[in-house]
Amino acid sequence: MDTREAEKCQAFQAVITGKLLEPMSIGPIYEEFKTKLFDPICRHEGEEVAAVAAETPYQAWDAIKAIKVKV
């Protein structure tokens, strides 16, 4: 996944991918079960692989569209 173009977008604040986060527990009852926010394997078009923060939803959407995912 290449996020460099997204990081150049206007009002870009941050991007989160599966590479950046450690597995987290899924709730207080099931603390021993850990999962990642984003699966490292993208199985179909439209599957979530990253999250973007920007000043407006429109700017965030532009940054999301700029992320390149290798198939």
N, C-alpha and C positions, 0 to 999 in steps of 0.2 A: 504494500500500500504506500502510495506516494502522496504526502500531505503538503508538499512545498508550495504548490500553487494556491491551496486554500489559505496558507499562512500569509500570503501576499494580498489577500482580499481586503477591501476597505472595511474598517471597524472590526477586524478579526481580533478575538481575545485569546482563544485557546482551542485545542483539539485534543480529544481523548480517544485512544485506540486500545485494542487488546494488548499491545506491547507495553503500554504504560502502567497498567494496573495489575496488581497481584489478585489472585482469587479471594473473594469475600464470602463470608457466611451468608446464607440466604434468609436468616431470621434468628431471633433469640432462642427459639425452641430447638432449632436444628443447627447449632453453632458448629458441629463437627462436619457438616456438609458445606463444602466450599465450591463456588462457581465463579467464572469470569463474567464481567459485564458484557464483553463481546467475544464470541467464539472466533478463534484464529482461522477457521475454515469457513469461507463464504460459499454457501450451497446454491444460491439462486439470486438473480437480479432483484434488488430491492431489500435484501437482508441487511440489517443494521451492522455496520462494521466500525463506526466511529460516531462521536458526538462533537459538535462544534458550538462554541460560544461566540457571540458577536453582539454589537450594540442593538441591532434590531433583528426580528425574525427573517426579514428579507435579505439582510447581509449574511446571516447565518446560512440561509438556503443557498446563496451564491457560493459560499465557501464549501458547503457540502457537495455541490455539483462540481467543484474544482478538484475534489479528491479522486485520485486515480487508483483503481484496484486492478491488479494483475490477475488474469484468469489462468 
